[in-house]
């Protein structure tokens, strides 16, 4: 019998720069598999300003609703300029068996998906955003976590059952009124997480910059129903856990210094198989960044950190975030040297520390 690891699929689709945003979206949608249920669509593009970002998000929503009807997947539009395409689409899809139940719902216009099978209940949600035009990072973060909490409560998923979280923060290392954007977000996330105990570790997560788009959050959550299915937090012995950082590496926002609440990776085990969600990973040893060593050295250390996290599991997909557009060719050539033969996307995005040149996240299966 196939299990979750066999039936979940992660793919990256690209299109060249076409005359209109709508044409690029259509070109990407045409590439999606017709024989699988699409759970999540994450588009990565380059709007000119936040007004255009909002307009394009509306175009996306209308096209996806027309395309999928009552089977509308989770939808996110991330303002991170693609470095190897005009527009990038990451798709998470699933091939359910007859005994499994997939349900497509909406909350205040945000589509989300639930899956129920013998192993448990799974939630795929996201695209959560606040008012990008009129509100700041703090207000948007508060609104995003309010909506996330509503959906999880409505569907019966405790907060501490979040397995994977993606957090996109506009100009992540910038300051507004003396408060850093990332630290404001971390403070709100910590307040949200404090509602419960995290007995099996925090989620795997990425906190990454976006050039526009305010705050955007995606999550996967699971409630397991068999003892042979469970989640495991994964530490890297070469790094301090992010949630245990000292105050020396944190900024201040509203006089608070909450640590980033995530694990270096988190796995889901299904009998003798497991899937590993690799958090956003960079050239950090202990809690200190490797500075002044150049892109090649930072990439090498980052891949060493990833290898430490996944053990014998095989990489299935990577996202690469680069601080400078000019790093793309070197990064691509370096990663080709690993002979991974997997989908890899490259985006231009600020990493959560100014001195870090590259961050990589991914998914591995064993």
C-alpha positions as CSV (number, residue, x, y, z in Angstrom):
1,X,0.0,0.0,0.0
2,X,1.3,3.4,-0.9
3,X,1.6,6.0,1.9
4,X,1.8,9.8,2.1
5,X,5.4,9.9,1.0
6,X,4.5,8.1,-2.3
7,X,1.5,10.2,-3.0
8,X,2.6,13.8,-2.3
9,X,4.5,15.5,-5.1
10,X,6.5,18.7,-5.3
11,X,7.3,20.4,-8.6
12,X,8.6,23.7,-9.9
13,X,7.4,25.2,-13.2
14,X,8.9,28.1,-15.0
15,X,8.0,30.4,-17.9
16,X,10.0,32.9,-19.9
17,X,9.2,36.6,-19.7
18,X,6.0,37.0,-21.8
19,X,4.2,40.3,-22.7
20,X,1.7,40.1,-19.9
21,X,1.4,38.7,-16.4
22,X,-1.8,36.9,-17.4
23,X,0.0,35.1,-20.3
24,X,2.7,33.9,-17.9
25,X,0.2,32.6,-15.5
26,X,-1.6,30.7,-18.3
27,X,1.6,29.2,-19.5
28,X,2.4,27.9,-16.0
29,X,-1.1,26.5,-15.4
30,X,-1.0,24.6,-18.7
31,X,2.0,22.7,-17.4
32,X,0.3,21.3,-14.3
33,X,-0.6,17.6,-14.1
34,X,-4.2,16.8,-14.9
35,X,-4.2,13.4,-13.1
36,X,-3.3,14.8,-9.6
37,X,-5.1,16.9,-7.1
38,X,-3.4,20.3,-6.7
39,X,-3.1,21.2,-3.0
40,X,-0.9,24.4,-3.1
41,X,0.2,26.9,-5.8
42,X,2.9,29.4,-4.9
43,X,3.8,31.9,-7.6
44,X,7.0,33.9,-7.4
45,X,7.1,37.1,-9.5
46,X,8.3,40.7,-9.8
47,X,5.6,43.3,-9.5
48,X,6.7,47.0,-9.9
49,X,5.1,48.2,-6.7
50,X,2.5,47.1,-4.1
51,X,-0.4,48.5,-6.1
52,X,0.6,46.2,-9.0
53,X,1.3,43.4,-6.5
54,X,-2.3,43.6,-5.3
55,X,-3.7,43.8,-8.9
56,X,-1.7,40.7,-9.9
57,X,-2.9,38.8,-6.9
58,X,-6.5,39.5,-7.9
59,X,-5.7,38.3,-11.5
60,X,-4.2,35.2,-10.0
61,X,-7.2,34.5,-7.8
62,X,-9.7,34.9,-10.6
63,X,-7.7,32.7,-13.0
64,X,-7.3,29.9,-10.4
65,X,-11.0,30.0,-9.4
66,X,-12.0,29.8,-13.1
67,X,-9.4,27.0,-13.7
68,X,-10.2,24.8,-10.7
69,X,-13.8,25.7,-9.7
70,X,-14.8,24.0,-6.5
71,X,-11.3,22.3,-6.2
72,X,-9.4,25.5,-5.6
73,X,-5.9,25.0,-4.1
74,X,-4.1,27.2,-1.6
75,X,-2.8,30.2,-3.5
76,X,0.1,32.5,-2.7
77,X,1.8,35.2,-4.7
78,X,5.3,36.0,-3.4
79,X,7.0,39.2,-4.5
80,X,10.5,37.7,-5.0
81,X,12.0,38.3,-8.5
82,X,12.8,35.0,-10.1
83,X,16.3,34.7,-11.4
84,X,15.8,31.7,-13.8
85,X,12.4,32.6,-15.2
86,X,9.9,35.3,-15.9
87,X,7.5,33.8,-13.4
88,X,8.0,30.7,-11.2
89,X,5.3,28.3,-9.9
90,X,5.8,25.8,-7.2
91,X,3.0,23.2,-7.0
92,X,2.3,20.7,-4.3
93,X,0.0,17.9,-5.6
94,X,-1.4,14.6,-4.4
95,X,-2.8,11.4,-5.9
96,X,-5.5,10.3,-3.4
97,X,-6.9,6.8,-3.1
98,X,-10.6,6.1,-3.1
99,X,-10.6,5.7,0.7
100,X,-9.1,9.2,1.2
101,X,-11.1,12.3,1.5
102,X,-10.0,15.6,0.1
103,X,-12.1,18.7,1.0
104,X,-11.7,22.2,-0.6
105,X,-12.9,25.1,1.5
106,X,-12.5,28.9,1.8
107,X,-12.1,31.3,4.7
108,X,-12.8,34.9,3.9
109,X,-11.8,34.2,0.3
110,X,-8.7,32.3,1.2
111,X,-8.8,28.7,-0.2
112,X,-7.5,25.9,1.9
113,X,-7.5,22.1,1.6
114,X,-8.0,19.2,4.1
115,X,-7.0,15.6,3.6
116,X,-8.3,12.7,5.7
117,X,-6.9,9.2,5.5
118,X,-5.9,6.2,7.8
119,X,-2.7,8.1,8.9
120,X,-4.4,11.3,10.1
121,X,-5.8,14.6,9.0
122,X,-3.8,17.1,7.0
123,X,-4.3,20.8,6.5
124,X,-2.9,22.9,3.7
125,X,-3.6,26.6,4.2
126,X,-2.0,29.9,3.4
127,X,-1.9,32.9,1.2
128,X,-2.8,34.7,4.4
129,X,-2.1,38.4,4.1
130,X,-3.3,41.7,5.5
131,X,-3.8,45.1,3.9
132,X,-0.5,45.6,2.1
133,X,-1.3,49.1,1.0
134,X,-2.6,50.7,4.2
135,X,-1.0,48.9,7.1
136,X,2.5,48.2,8.4
137,X,4.3,45.0,9.1
138,X,3.1,44.7,12.8
139,X,-0.6,45.2,11.9
140,X,-0.3,42.8,9.0
141,X,1.4,40.2,11.1
142,X,-1.3,40.4,13.7
143,X,-4.0,40.0,11.1
144,X,-2.3,37.1,9.4
145,X,-2.0,35.1,12.6
146,X,-5.5,35.9,13.6
147,X,-6.8,34.4,10.3
148,X,-4.5,31.4,10.6
149,X,-5.8,30.8,14.1
150,X,-9.4,31.0,12.9
151,X,-8.9,28.4,10.2
152,X,-7.1,26.0,12.5
153,X,-9.7,26.3,15.2
154,X,-12.5,25.9,12.6
155,X,-11.0,22.7,11.2
156,X,-9.9,21.2,14.6
157,X,-6.1,21.5,14.2
158,X,-4.3,22.6,17.4
159,X,-1.7,25.3,16.7
160,X,1.2,23.0,17.8
161,X,0.3,20.6,14.9
162,X,1.8,23.0,12.4
163,X,4.5,21.0,10.7
164,X,5.8,23.5,8.1
165,X,5.4,27.2,7.8
166,X,6.6,29.7,5.2
167,X,6.9,33.4,6.2
168,X,7.5,36.1,3.6
169,X,8.2,39.6,5.0
170,X,8.6,42.7,2.9
171,X,12.1,44.2,3.3
172,X,12.8,41.8,6.2
173,X,15.9,43.5,7.6
174,X,14.6,47.0,7.3
175,X,13.4,49.2,10.2
176,X,10.2,51.1,10.6
177,X,10.1,53.6,13.5
178,X,13.2,51.9,15.0
179,X,11.7,48.4,14.9
180,X,13.0,45.8,12.5
181,X,10.4,44.1,10.3
182,X,11.6,40.6,11.0
183,X,11.7,41.2,14.8
184,X,8.2,42.6,14.7
185,X,7.0,39.5,12.9
186,X,8.9,37.2,15.3
187,X,7.3,38.9,18.3
188,X,3.8,38.4,16.9
189,X,4.5,34.8,16.0
190,X,5.8,34.2,19.5
191,X,2.7,35.6,21.0
192,X,0.6,33.4,18.8
193,X,2.6,30.3,19.6
194,X,2.5,31.0,23.3
195,X,-1.2,29.9,23.3
196,X,0.0,26.2,23.5
197,X,2.8,23.9,24.5
198,X,5.2,22.7,21.8
199,X,5.9,19.2,23.1
200,X,7.2,17.9,19.8
201,X,9.1,21.0,18.7
202,X,8.2,24.0,16.7
203,X,7.4,23.8,12.9
204,X,10.1,23.8,10.3
205,X,10.0,27.3,8.8
206,X,11.4,29.8,6.5
207,X,11.5,33.5,7.3
208,X,12.6,35.2,4.2
209,X,12.5,38.7,2.6
210,X,10.2,39.9,-0.2
211,X,10.8,43.1,-2.0
212,X,7.1,43.9,-1.8
213,X,3.9,42.3,-0.6
214,X,3.9,43.0,3.1
215,X,3.5,39.8,5.2
216,X,2.4,36.5,3.7
217,X,2.2,33.1,5.6
218,X,1.6,29.5,4.4
219,X,1.3,26.4,6.6
220,X,1.0,22.7,6.5
221,X,-0.5,21.0,9.7
222,X,-1.1,17.4,10.6
223,X,-3.1,15.5,13.3
224,X,-1.8,11.9,13.2
225,X,-4.2,9.0,14.0
226,X,-1.8,6.0,14.2
227,X,1.2,5.6,16.5
228,X,3.4,4.6,13.5
229,X,2.8,8.1,12.1
230,X,4.4,11.0,13.9
231,X,6.4,14.2,13.7
232,X,10.0,14.7,14.9
233,X,11.9,17.9,15.3
234,X,15.4,17.8,13.9
235,X,18.4,19.7,15.4
236,X,21.7,20.4,13.7
237,X,24.5,19.7,16.1
238,X,26.6,22.3,14.1
239,X,24.1,25.1,14.9
240,X,22.3,26.6,17.9
241,X,18.5,26.1,17.6
242,X,17.0,29.3,16.3
243,X,14.4,29.4,19.2
244,X,17.4,29.3,21.6
245,X,19.3,32.2,20.1
246,X,20.9,34.7,22.6
247,X,19.9,38.3,22.6
248,X,23.2,39.2,20.9
249,X,21.9,38.1,17.5
250,X,18.4,39.5,17.8
251,X,17.1,43.0,17.0
252,X,14.6,44.9,19.1
253,X,11.0,45.6,18.2
254,X,8.6,47.4,20.6
255,X,11.2,46.6,23.4
256,X,10.8,42.9,22.8
257,X,13.4,40.4,21.5
258,X,11.4,37.2,20.8
259,X,13.5,34.4,19.2
260,X,12.5,33.0,15.8
261,X,10.2,30.0,16.7
262,X,11.2,27.2,14.3
263,X,13.2,24.0,14.1
264,X,16.1,23.5,11.7
265,X,14.0,20.8,10.1
266,X,11.0,18.6,10.9
267,X,10.1,15.2,9.7
268,X,6.9,13.2,9.3
269,X,7.2,9.5,9.6
270,X,4.8,7.0,8.1
271,X,5.7,3.5,9.1
272,X,9.1,2.9,7.4
273,X,9.1,6.1,5.3
274,X,9.6,9.8,6.2
275,X,9.5,13.2,4.6
276,X,11.8,15.9,5.9
277,X,10.9,19.6,5.7
278,X,14.2,21.6,5.6
279,X,13.8,25.1,7.1
280,X,15.4,28.1,5.5
281,X,19.1,27.2,6.0
282,X,22.2,29.5,5.7
283,X,25.9,29.6,6.6
284,X,25.4,29.8,10.3
285,X,27.6,27.8,12.8
286,X,26.6,28.0,16.4
287,X,24.5,31.1,16.2
288,X,27.0,33.2,14.2
289,X,27.0,33.9,10.5
290,X,30.1,33.1,8.5
291,X,31.0,36.5,7.2
292,X,33.6,37.7,4.7
293,X,34.0,34.2,3.1
294,X,32.1,34.8,-0.2
295,X,29.2,33.1,-1.9
296,X,30.9,29.8,-2.7
297,X,31.9,29.2,0.9
298,X,28.5,30.2,2.3
299,X,26.8,27.9,-0.2
300,X,29.1,25.0,0.7
301,X,28.4,25.5,4.5
302,X,24.7,25.8,3.8
303,X,24.7,22.5,1.9
304,X,26.7,20.9,4.7
305,X,24.0,22.0,7.2
306,X,21.3,20.6,5.0
307,X,23.1,17.2,4.7
308,X,23.4,17.1,8.5
309,X,19.6,17.6,8.7
310,X,18.4,15.0,6.2
311,X,20.6,12.1,6.9
312,X,19.9,9.3,4.4
313,X,16.8,11.0,3.0
314,X,17.1,12.1,-0.7
315,X,16.4,15.7,-1.7
316,X,13.3,16.2,-3.9
317,X,13.3,20.0,-4.3
318,X,15.2,23.1,-3.3
319,X,14.4,26.8,-3.2
320,X,17.5,29.1,-3.4
321,X,17.2,32.7,-2.1
322,X,20.1,35.0,-3.2
323,X,20.8,38.4,-1.7
324,X,22.1,39.8,-5.1
325,X,20.9,39.0,-8.6
326,X,24.5,38.9,-9.8
327,X,25.0,35.7,-7.7
328,X,22.7,33.6,-9.8
329,X,25.2,32.1,-12.4
330,X,27.8,31.2,-9.7
331,X,25.1,29.7,-7.4
332,X,23.6,27.6,-10.2
333,X,27.0,26.3,-11.4
334,X,28.0,25.4,-7.8
335,X,24.7,23.5,-7.2
336,X,25.1,21.7,-10.5
337,X,28.3,20.3,-9.1
338,X,26.2,18.4,-6.5
339,X,24.5,16.5,-9.3
340,X,21.2,16.6,-7.6
341,X,18.9,16.2,-10.6
342,X,15.9,17.8,-8.8
343,X,13.8,20.9,-9.4
344,X,15.5,24.0,-8.1
345,X,14.1,27.6,-8.1
346,X,16.2,30.7,-7.7
347,X,14.8,33.9,-6.3
348,X,16.3,37.3,-5.4
349,X,15.4,38.0,-1.8
350,X,16.9,39.4,1.3
351,X,17.9,36.8,3.9
352,X,17.1,37.5,7.6
353,X,20.6,38.7,8.3
354,X,22.3,41.3,6.2
355,X,25.6,39.5,6.1
356,X,24.1,36.3,4.7
357,X,24.4,36.0,0.9
358,X,22.3,32.8,0.4
359,X,19.6,30.8,2.0
360,X,18.3,27.4,0.9
361,X,15.2,25.4,1.9
362,X,13.9,22.1,0.6
363,X,12.1,18.8,1.0
364,X,13.7,15.4,1.2
365,X,12.1,11.9,1.3
366,X,13.5,8.6,2.7
